[in-house]
């Protein structure tokens, strides 16, 4: 899953390297007159953010812009992202694209950037409030959660549900929207007795495996599983497999990576909801370049779409099979 290359540094490295940031992270568009676009992702270890960065770089190259890309040291590294924003203000970027680790923790730094005349665009993860940035290019994560919830409920049929929820990082809008969407799609609330356990995983496979191992001990009758993303689903599956419970727990997820689609195809995950990170990155870079050229600012929430992927379609819920998923996946 790890995918690092020389063109990108973690935020921790940026803070230590100081003046080395530009030389090591700026890939393409080296003309001093080119538009500088900053990109700050949550981590550089999740293939989703690797794809987002690679797509941003490709679009920057196409537009003759200069991409300065950094990443948090870990999912939840809010302090590192704040420092990265401040660093980019000093580097003269025209726009900053950010996937916030905290939907509220970066707001002061974002205000500083906007006050300095920099357009700020949230990718993948909305800020809270949403208008703290100029625009957001992202999946409608609540709608994605609704699709996951509806599918899991339909897949269970008449079986009485005992649901475990493997959430992401507390306080993140993505985590909240997906969680709430799943509940809505399934037709339950946080207080419903059908929920027999929940744990936060930061979307990390290893943490999810440990969490699921513990939950299987506390809730041995679990038969349905919500997961914040595909790494969490993969970790949960490892725990389920070790407990000899494969085929007994219906797993839903969200992401749409090629690895995740393969896991749906093999039956490890019942269904996943595909996102399109390349669209987020491409549209974000294009918006910054347009702003630099004619002053036009992007605005509002821009939904980049989602698609339910499963080889076990259910009546009344539109989906694509894994053959389609393999043709459209990322990572």
C-alpha positions in Angstrom: 0.0 0.0 0.0 2.9 2.4 0.6 3.6 4.6 -2.3 6.3 7.3 -1.8 8.5 8.9 -4.4 11.1 11.6 -4.4 8.7 14.3 -5.7 6.7 14.4 -2.4 7.7 15.0 1.2 5.9 14.4 4.4 5.0 17.6 6.4 7.6 16.6 9.0 10.3 16.6 6.4 9.1 19.9 5.0 9.4 21.5 8.4 12.9 20.3 8.9 14.0 20.9 5.3 12.8 24.5 5.1 14.4 25.9 1.9 14.7 22.4 0.4 10.9 22.1 -0.1 10.8 23.8 -3.4 13.7 22.0 -4.9 12.5 18.6 -3.9 8.7 18.9 -4.2 8.2 21.1 -7.3 7.9 18.7 -10.2 7.2 20.3 -13.6 6.6 23.9 -14.6 10.0 25.1 -13.4 9.7 28.4 -15.3 9.8 31.2 -12.7 6.7 32.7 -14.3 4.6 29.6 -13.9 1.6 29.3 -11.6 2.5 27.7 -8.2 -0.1 25.3 -6.9 0.2 23.9 -3.4 -1.2 20.4 -2.6 -1.5 19.2 1.0 -2.8 15.6 1.5 -3.6 13.7 4.7 -0.8 11.2 4.2 1.5 9.8 1.6 0.9 6.2 2.5 -2.7 5.7 1.4 -2.9 4.9 -2.3 -6.0 7.1 -2.5 -3.9 10.2 -1.8 -1.0 8.9 -3.9 -3.5 8.8 -6.9 -4.8 12.2 -6.0 -1.2 13.6 -5.9 -0.2 11.9 -9.2 -3.3 13.3 -10.9 -2.6 16.8 -9.6 0.9 16.5 -10.9 -0.2 15.4 -14.4 -2.7 18.2 -14.6 -0.1 20.8 -13.4 2.3 19.5 -16.1 -0.5 19.8 -18.7 -1.3 23.4 -17.6 2.3 24.5 -17.3 1.9 25.0 -13.6 4.3 24.1 -10.7 3.0 21.7 -8.1 4.4 21.8 -4.6 3.1 18.7 -2.9 3.4 17.7 0.8 1.6 15.3 3.0 0.8 14.8 6.7 3.0 12.4 8.6 -0.1 10.4 9.5 -3.9 10.5 9.2 -4.9 13.1 11.8 -1.7 15.2 11.6 -3.4 18.5 11.8 -0.5 20.4 13.2 1.7 19.4 10.3 -0.9 20.6 7.8 -1.2 24.0 9.5 2.6 24.4 9.3 2.5 23.4 5.6 -0.1 26.0 4.8 2.0 28.7 6.5 5.0 27.5 4.6 3.2 27.7 1.3 2.0 31.2 1.9 5.7 32.2 2.1 6.4 30.4 -1.2 4.0 32.5 -3.2 1.5 29.9 -4.3 -1.6 31.1 -6.1 -3.8 28.4 -4.7 -3.7 25.6 -2.1 -5.5 22.3 -2.5 -5.9 20.5 0.8 -7.5 17.3 2.1 -7.9 18.5 5.8 -7.0 16.0 8.5 -9.3 18.0 10.8 -12.3 19.8 9.4 -11.9 22.6 12.0 -8.3 22.5 13.1 -6.9 24.1 9.9 -9.4 27.0 9.7 -7.1 29.7 11.1 -4.3 28.8 8.8 -6.7 28.7 5.8 -8.0 32.2 6.7 -4.4 33.5 6.7 -3.9 32.0 3.2 -7.1 33.5 1.9 -6.3 36.9 3.5 -3.1 36.8 1.6 -5.0 36.5 -1.7 -4.5 32.7 -2.1 -7.5 30.7 -3.3 -8.0 27.6 -1.1 -9.8 24.5 -2.3 -10.7 21.5 -0.2 -10.3 18.2 -2.0 -12.0 15.0 -0.8 -12.7 16.4 2.7 -14.9 19.4 3.4 -14.1 21.9 6.1 -16.5 22.8 8.8 -18.0 25.2 8.0 -17.8 24.4 4.3 -17.4 28.1 3.3 -14.1 28.3 5.2 -12.6 27.5 1.8 -13.4 29.0 -1.5 -14.7 25.7 -2.9 -14.7 22.0 -2.3 -14.2 19.3 -4.9 -15.2 16.0 -3.4 -17.4 12.9 -3.2 -20.8 13.4 -1.7 -19.7 11.3 1.2 -23.1 11.1 2.8 -24.6 9.8 -0.4 -21.7 7.2 -0.6 -22.5 6.1 3.0 -26.2 5.9 2.1 -25.4 3.5 -0.8 -23.2 1.4 1.5 -26.0 1.2 4.1 -28.7 0.4 1.6 -26.7 -2.4 0.1 -25.7 -4.0 3.4 -29.3 -4.0 4.6 -30.6 -5.5 1.3 -27.8 -8.1 1.3 -28.8 -9.3 4.8 -32.3 -9.9 3.7 -34.5 -11.1 6.5 -31.6 -11.8 8.8 -31.8 -9.8 12.0 -28.8 -7.4 11.8 -26.0 -7.2 14.4 -23.8 -4.4 13.0 -20.3 -3.3 13.8 -19.0 0.1 12.6 -15.3 0.6 11.9 -15.1 4.4 11.7 -12.2 6.7 10.7 -10.9 9.7 12.6 -13.2 11.5 15.0 -14.1 15.1 13.9 -13.5 14.6 10.2 -16.3 15.6 7.9 -15.7 12.5 5.7 -15.9 10.2 8.7 -19.1 11.9 9.9 -20.9 12.0 6.5 -20.1 8.4 5.7 -21.1 7.2 9.1 -24.4 9.2 9.1 -25.1 8.2 5.5 -24.7 4.5 6.3 -27.1 4.8 9.2 -29.6 6.6 7.0 -29.3 4.1 4.2 -29.7 1.2 6.6 -32.6 2.9 8.4 -31.2 3.1 11.9 -29.7 5.7 14.3 -26.6 5.8 16.5 -28.7 4.5 19.4 -30.3 1.6 17.6 -29.9 -1.8 19.2 -28.8 -3.3 15.9 -25.4 -1.6 16.4 -23.4 -4.0 18.7 -20.0 -2.3 18.5 -18.0 0.5 17.0 -14.3 1.5 16.9 -12.2 4.3 15.4 -9.5 3.0 13.0 -8.1 6.2 11.3 -8.8 4.3 8.1 -5.7 2.2 8.8 -5.6 -1.5 8.0 -3.5 -2.6 11.0 -5.7 -0.6 13.4 -8.8 -2.0 11.8 -7.6 -5.6 12.2 -6.9 -5.1 15.9 -10.2 -3.3 16.4 -12.1 -6.1 14.6 -10.4 -8.7 16.7 -11.5 -7.0 19.8 -15.1 -6.5 18.5 -15.4 -10.2 17.6 -14.7 -11.0 21.2 -17.2 -8.5 22.5 -19.9 -9.1 19.9 -19.5 -12.7 18.6 -22.9 -12.5 16.8 -21.9 -9.7 14.4 -23.2 -10.3 10.9 -22.8 -6.9 9.2 -19.9 -4.5 9.0 -19.6 -0.8 8.0 -16.1 0.3 7.2 -14.9 3.8 6.6 -12.6 2.8 3.7 -11.1 -0.3 2.0 -8.0 -0.5 4.1 -10.2 -0.8 7.2 -12.3 -3.4 5.4 -9.1 -5.4 4.5 -7.9 -5.3 8.1 -11.3 -6.4 9.3 -11.4 -9.3 6.9 -8.0 -10.5 8.2 -9.5 -10.6 11.7 -12.7 -12.3 10.4 -10.6 -14.9 8.5 -8.5 -15.6 11.6 -11.6 -16.2 13.6 -13.0 -18.6 11.0 -16.0 -16.3 10.3 -15.5 -15.8 6.6 -18.8 -15.8 4.7 -20.7 -15.0 7.9 -20.3 -11.3 8.0 -21.5 -8.9 5.2 -19.0 -6.2 4.6 -19.6 -2.8 2.9 -17.0 -0.2 2.2 -16.1 3.0 0.3 -13.1 4.0 -1.9 -13.0 2.2 -5.3 -9.3 1.4 -5.4 -8.1 -1.3 -7.7 -7.2 -3.4 -4.6 -10.6 -2.8 -3.2 -12.4 -3.8 -6.4 -10.2 -7.0 -6.4 -11.4 -7.7 -2.8 -15.0 -7.3 -4.0 -14.4 -9.6 -6.9 -12.8 -12.3 -4.6 -15.7 -12.0 -2.1 -13.7 -10.4 0.8 -15.8 -7.3 0.6 -19.5 -7.5 -0.5 -19.6 -4.1 -2.1 -17.7 -0.8 -2.2 -18.6 2.7 -3.3 -16.1 4.0 -5.8 -14.8 7.6 -5.6 -12.9 9.5 -8.3 -9.9 11.2 -6.8 -8.4 12.0 -10.2 -11.3 14.3 -11.0 -10.9 16.1 -7.7 -7.2 16.8 -8.3 -7.6 17.7 -11.9 -10.5 20.1 -11.4 -8.7 21.6 -8.4 -5.5 22.4 -10.3 -7.6 23.7 -13.2 -9.5 26.1 -10.9 -6.2 27.5 -9.4 -4.7 28.0 -12.8 -7.9 29.8 -14.0 -7.9 32.0 -10.9 -4.2 32.9 -11.6 -5.0 33.8 -15.2 -8.2 35.8 -14.9 -9.1 36.1 -11.2 -12.1 33.8 -11.4 -12.6 32.0 -8.1 -14.3 28.6 -7.8 -17.1 28.3 -5.3 -19.4 25.9 -3.5 -19.5 22.2 -3.3 -18.6 20.3 -6.5 -19.6 16.7 -6.4 -17.1 14.5 -8.3 -19.4 11.5 -8.2 -19.5 8.0 -6.7 -20.6 4.5 -7.9 -21.6 1.4 -6.0 -19.5 -1.6 -7.1 -20.7 -5.2 -6.4 -21.1 -8.6 -8.0 -24.2 -9.1 -5.8 -26.6 -6.5 -7.1 -29.8 -5.9 -5.1 -33.2 -4.8 -6.4 -33.8 -1.1 -6.5 -30.2 -0.1 -6.0 -28.1 0.9 -9.1 -24.7 -0.7 -9.2 -21.9 -1.7 -11.5 -20.0 -5.0 -11.5 -16.3 -5.6 -10.8 -15.6 -5.8 -14.5 -16.6 -2.2 -14.8 -14.9 -1.4 -11.5 -11.6 -2.8 -12.8 -11.8 -0.5 -15.8 -12.5 2.6 -13.7 -10.6 2.0 -10.4 -7.7 4.0 -9.1 -4.4 3.0 -7.4 
